Amino acid sequence: MRYRVPNLAPATWHTAEIEVEKSRFLTWICHAPNTADFHAMLQAAKTAHPNASHHCTAFIAGPPGEQTHIGFSDDGEPGGTAGRPMYQALLGSQIGEIGCVVIRYFGGTKLGTGGLARAYAQSVNAGVDTLPTCEVVERENYLLRVNFSHEAVARTWCDEQKIPVQQAEYDSSGVCLTIGWPRDEPLSLTTLENRLKTALDIQKVTP
């Protein structure tokens, strides 16, 4: 599976802001491969904006469509008017490993339940529209054994195919390379075997 995630360093956030009927909505987005990263941003948002009316949240700490490590909160707004619309906006973005806090400063005009839901969704979309992202490729590890004279060619081929070589172990018979093969592609070493003019020994790493 391949999907986009926020291209943000740990403990950094992407921000955006909109105004609706004089209420300010400040959006903070982080890369959240786990819930701890999201909660760190939430705490930072509360520390930076202690006087805000609400700190509403939504996160998906996994690939798009993740069902276990998700969450959302209205933080005192009427039920269903903030956290859920925010979560739906994140879900619709098809971006994974993402956490969001929308900080609201009440402007004096009540928006009603429909207006609130639209404002919170719009806030998330404003952040997502300008969010830098990068692609994550889910991989499975394989052990590829080659002799010493073939190692450089094998590494060059892996680099050309964008296959990461994660580890190399050496013994008297040659080199065992641990490579990360994309989970959504069938395993094929034909072009490498043609280049080396030999059959290759490869085994899947079992958990």
Sequence and secondary structure as in RCSB ss.txt:
>XXXX:A:sequence
MRYRVPNLAPATWHTAEIEVEKSRFLTWICHAPNTADFHAMLQAAKTAHPNASHHCTAFIAGPPGEQTHIGFSDD
GEPGGTAGRPMYQALLGSQIGEIGCVVIRYFGGTKLGTGGLARAYAQSVNAGVDTLPTCEVVERENYLLRVNFSH
EAVARTWCDEQKIPVQQAEYDSSGVCLTIGWPRDEPLSLTTLENRLKTALDIQKVTP
>XXXX:A:secstr
 EEEEE   TT  EEEEEEETTEEEEEEEEE SSHHHHHHHHHHHHHH TT SEEEEEEE SSTT  SSEEEE T
TSSTTSSHHHHHHHHHHHTB SEEEEEEEE  S   HHHHHHHHHHHHHHHHHHT  EEEEE EEEEEEEE GGG
HHHHHHHHHHTT  EEEEEEETTEEEEEEEEETTS    HHHHHHHTS  EEEE   
